Amino acid sequence: MENKTSAINIQVDVETKKEATLVLTDLGLSMSTAIGLFLKQVVKHNGLPFEVTNVSPHKKILDVVCGLIMKDGKCLIAKRNKDDHVKGKWEFPGGRRVGLEDEKITLERSFTELYNIKTNINEYLTHSICEYPGHIVDLKLYECDYVSGDFKLSAHSEYKWVNIEELLDYDLADADVILTKFLIKKQLEDSRKEDDE
């Protein structure tokens, strides 16, 4: 089968081209090969293969961990009642990391203190970086399974168990919207794989 190619004409500043060429030469790659690799990664990721953010470097970054807590095929979300920028918004349960605390310890502590529940914390899924008034949130998401506990909410007014595909029907906090879009995409991809098997 014939391998068809197409030319691309791009403009970059002279210094960037010079520095990139040196790096690529050390790697044994031509500029053309490197651009081709980049474009293949764009296709594979269905987007840029790296994170692009537009955040202020002077804002405090809050390290927050949350859980995709599953029970009977549904996930848990809770509505904030604290008087801050996300009051009234729905979010995945979690809490702020303290110092260099292990992220799974943060989740265990937060689930106990804020929700009075126990879970099995499984694998890390993804994260989002979102700028809010006054600070930036770096929100990590872990897959979790509900084990036990009667809900006693302190920072939230209510909670619900919902299907992943229904999450965007709720007024989610901005950082949680990013996580939700990842989950919906992942669910669709997993479903396609199952259909192909």
C-alpha positions as CSV (number, residue, x, y, z in Angstrom):
1,M,0.0,0.0,0.0
2,E,1.4,3.4,-1.0
3,N,2.3,5.7,1.9
4,K,1.0,9.1,1.0
5,T,2.5,12.2,2.6
6,S,1.5,15.9,2.7
7,A,3.8,18.9,3.2
8,I,3.3,21.3,6.1
9,N,4.7,24.8,6.1
10,I,5.0,26.3,9.6
11,Q,6.6,29.5,11.0
12,V,8.5,29.5,14.2
13,D,11.0,31.9,15.7
14,V,14.7,31.4,14.7
15,E,15.9,30.7,18.2
16,T,13.2,28.1,19.0
17,K,14.0,26.3,15.7
18,K,17.7,26.3,16.5
19,E,17.4,25.0,20.0
20,A,14.8,22.3,19.0
21,T,17.0,21.2,16.1
22,L,19.9,20.6,18.5
23,V,17.7,18.6,20.9
24,L,16.3,16.5,18.0
25,T,19.7,15.9,16.5
26,D,20.9,14.5,19.8
27,L,17.8,12.2,19.8
28,G,18.6,11.1,16.2
29,L,15.4,12.7,14.9
30,S,14.8,15.1,12.0
31,M,12.4,18.1,12.4
32,S,10.0,16.4,10.0
33,T,10.0,13.1,12.0
34,A,9.4,15.0,15.2
35,I,6.5,16.9,13.8
36,G,5.0,13.7,12.4
37,L,5.3,12.1,15.9
38,F,3.6,15.1,17.5
39,L,0.7,14.9,15.0
40,K,0.3,11.2,15.6
41,Q,0.0,11.9,19.4
42,V,-2.6,14.6,18.7
43,V,-4.7,12.0,16.9
44,K,-4.1,9.3,19.5
45,H,-5.1,11.6,22.4
46,N,-7.9,13.3,20.4
47,G,-6.3,16.6,21.5
48,L,-2.9,18.0,22.5
49,P,-0.6,15.3,24.1
50,F,0.3,17.6,27.0
51,E,-1.6,19.9,29.3
52,V,-2.2,23.5,28.3
53,T,-3.2,26.0,31.0
54,N,-3.6,29.7,31.2
55,V,-3.2,30.3,34.9
56,S,-1.7,33.2,37.0
57,P,1.7,32.3,38.5
58,H,1.0,34.5,41.5
59,K,-2.1,32.6,42.8
60,K,-1.9,30.0,45.5
61,I,-2.3,26.4,44.3
62,L,-4.6,24.2,46.3
63,D,-3.7,20.5,46.2
64,V,-7.1,18.7,46.3
65,V,-7.9,15.0,46.0
66,C,-11.4,13.6,45.2
67,G,-13.0,10.2,44.6
68,L,-15.1,8.7,42.0
69,I,-17.0,6.6,44.6
70,M,-19.1,3.9,42.9
71,K,-22.0,2.0,44.3
72,D,-24.4,-0.2,42.2
73,G,-23.1,1.4,39.0
74,K,-23.6,5.0,40.2
75,C,-21.2,7.6,41.4
76,L,-21.5,9.9,44.4
77,I,-21.6,13.7,44.1
78,A,-22.3,16.2,46.9
79,K,-23.6,19.9,46.8
80,R,-21.4,22.4,48.6
81,N,-23.0,24.6,51.3
82,K,-19.8,26.5,52.5
83,D,-19.8,30.2,51.7
84,D,-17.2,30.3,49.0
85,H,-16.9,30.4,45.2
86,V,-18.3,26.9,44.8
87,K,-21.3,27.3,47.1
88,G,-24.3,25.5,45.6
89,K,-22.1,23.6,43.1
90,W,-21.9,19.8,42.9
91,E,-18.6,18.0,43.2
92,F,-16.9,14.7,43.6
93,P,-16.3,14.0,47.4
94,G,-12.8,14.8,48.6
95,G,-10.7,17.3,50.4
96,R,-7.5,19.3,50.5
97,R,-4.2,17.5,50.9
98,V,-2.2,18.5,54.0
99,G,1.5,19.0,53.4
100,L,3.1,16.0,51.8
101,E,0.3,13.7,53.0
102,D,-0.2,10.6,50.8
103,E,-3.2,11.3,48.5
104,K,-5.0,8.1,49.5
105,I,-4.6,9.2,53.2
106,T,-6.2,12.5,52.2
107,L,-9.1,10.7,50.8
108,E,-9.6,8.4,53.8
109,R,-9.5,11.4,56.1
110,S,-11.8,13.5,54.1
111,F,-14.4,10.7,53.6
112,T,-14.4,10.1,57.4
113,E,-14.4,13.8,58.4
114,L,-16.7,15.3,55.8
115,Y,-19.1,12.3,54.9
116,N,-18.7,9.7,57.7
117,I,-18.2,6.9,55.1
118,K,-15.6,4.2,54.4
119,T,-14.4,3.3,50.9
120,N,-11.9,1.1,49.1
121,I,-9.6,3.5,47.3
122,N,-8.4,2.1,44.0
123,E,-6.4,3.5,41.1
124,Y,-5.6,7.1,40.2
125,L,-7.6,8.2,37.2
126,T,-6.8,11.7,36.1
127,H,-6.6,15.3,37.3
128,S,-7.6,18.8,36.3
129,I,-6.1,22.2,36.9
130,C,-8.6,25.1,37.2
131,E,-8.3,28.7,38.1
132,Y,-10.8,30.2,40.5
133,P,-10.9,33.7,42.1
134,G,-8.0,34.0,44.4
135,H,-6.4,30.5,43.8
136,I,-5.8,27.6,41.5
137,V,-7.1,24.1,42.2
138,D,-5.1,21.0,41.2
139,L,-7.7,18.3,41.6
140,K,-6.7,14.6,41.4
141,L,-9.4,11.9,40.9
142,Y,-9.2,8.4,42.3
143,E,-11.5,5.5,41.5
144,C,-13.2,4.3,44.8
145,D,-15.8,1.8,45.9
146,Y,-18.3,2.6,48.6
147,V,-18.0,0.2,51.6
148,S,-20.2,1.5,54.5
149,G,-21.3,4.5,56.6
150,D,-24.3,6.6,57.1
151,F,-23.8,10.0,55.5
152,K,-23.3,13.0,57.9
153,L,-22.6,16.0,55.8
154,S,-20.7,19.0,57.1
155,A,-19.5,21.0,54.1
156,H,-22.3,19.9,51.9
157,S,-26.1,20.2,51.9
158,E,-27.0,17.1,50.0
159,Y,-25.6,14.1,48.1
160,K,-26.8,12.0,45.2
161,W,-25.9,8.8,43.5
162,V,-26.0,9.4,39.7
163,N,-25.0,7.7,36.5
164,I,-21.7,9.0,35.0
165,E,-23.5,10.0,31.8
166,E,-25.9,12.2,33.8
167,L,-23.2,14.2,35.6
168,L,-23.3,17.1,33.3
169,D,-27.0,17.6,34.0
170,Y,-25.8,19.0,37.4
171,D,-24.3,22.4,38.1
172,L,-20.8,21.1,38.8
173,A,-17.8,23.1,40.0
174,D,-15.5,24.0,37.1
175,A,-12.7,21.6,38.0
176,D,-15.2,18.7,38.3
177,V,-16.6,19.5,34.9
178,I,-13.2,18.7,33.4
179,L,-13.0,15.4,35.3
180,T,-16.5,14.5,34.2
181,K,-15.7,15.0,30.5
182,F,-12.8,12.7,30.9
183,L,-15.0,10.1,32.6
184,I,-17.7,10.3,30.0
185,K,-15.1,9.9,27.2
186,K,-13.5,7.0,29.1
187,Q,-16.8,5.3,29.5
188,L,-17.6,5.6,25.8
189,E,-14.1,4.2,24.9
190,D,-14.5,1.3,27.3
191,S,-18.0,0.5,25.8
192,R,-16.6,0.5,22.3
193,K,-13.8,-1.9,23.3
194,E,-16.4,-4.3,24.9
195,D,-18.4,-4.1,21.7
196,D,-15.3,-5.0,19.6
197,E,-14.5,-8.1,21.7
